[in-house]
Amino acid sequence: MLPGATHYFENAAGRLAAHPAGFAVVTWHKGLRRLDDFKALLTHLDQLLRLRRWSRLLADQRELTPFTEAERTWVVTEWLPQAVGNGPYRYAAVLLPLDVFARLASKSVLSESQEKFLAYQFCETEAEASRWLLRQR
């Protein structure tokens, strides 16, 4: 977990934390996910962003396995319109997956999310991601 961040929620899909600098941190776990766990993690992320009135997320996808078609569809058609369209979510610093297929899937979803007014930055390290997020307002 990113230094200084406090645990908020965790399940088999990943861990959600709140960083004291004013952004959420999602760290995806390695391995296959159940769709219910995937949805629960992102639903808790949306709740945290709304509760704290935060617009920023550090998404650590380094251990992420490729999105399933059901996950991709749900994110693009339901979660993003809710979190970005009706919520405060605006900026994502992304540590890309090590798995090449997961990396391609992640970039595809992020490309679609940009159409929904989400700004994102690919970063190599947590420090670089934090610095970029802190410059966003």
GIDA-V755630 format. One record per backbone hydrogen bond with DSSP energy under -1.0 kcal/mol. CO is the residue of the C=O (numbers start at 1). NH is the residue of the N-H. E is the energy in kcal/mol with one decimal. If there is no record, write none. Layout:
# GIDA-V755630
co nh e
CO NH E
CO NH E
This chain:
# GIDA-V755630
co nh e
2 5 -2.2
6 18 -2.7
9 16 -3.6
13 29 -2.7
14 11 -2.4
15 27 -2.8
16 8 -2.6
16 9 -2.0
17 25 -2.6
18 6 -2.7
19 22 -2.2
23 19 -2.9
24 58 -2.8
25 17 -2.6
26 60 -3.4
27 15 -2.6
34 38 -2.2
35 39 -2.7
36 40 -2.3
37 41 -2.4
38 42 -1.9
39 43 -2.4
40 44 -2.4
41 45 -1.9
42 46 -2.3
43 47 -2.1
44 48 -2.6
45 49 -2.6
46 50 -2.2
47 51 -3.0
48 52 -2.5
49 54 -2.2
55 90 -2.8
55 91 -2.8
56 24 -2.2
57 93 -2.7
58 26 -2.5
59 61 -1.1
59 95 -2.7
60 28 -2.3
61 64 -1.5
62 98 -2.1
68 72 -2.6
69 73 -2.6
70 74 -2.2
71 75 -2.7
72 76 -2.4
73 77 -2.7
74 78 -2.2
74 79 -2.3
75 80 -3.1
78 82 -1.5
79 83 -3.3
80 84 -3.0
80 85 -1.2
83 89 -1.4
90 119 -3.0
91 57 -1.9
92 121 -2.3
93 59 -2.9
94 123 -2.9
95 61 -2.2
99 103 -2.4
100 104 -2.0
101 105 -2.1
102 106 -2.7
103 107 -2.5
104 108 -1.9
105 109 -2.0
106 110 -2.6
107 111 -2.1
108 112 -1.8
109 113 -2.2
110 114 -1.7
113 116 -1.3
114 117 -1.5
119 92 -2.3
121 94 -3.0
125 129 -2.2
126 130 -2.8
127 131 -2.4
128 132 -2.2
129 133 -2.4
130 134 -2.4
133 136 -1.4
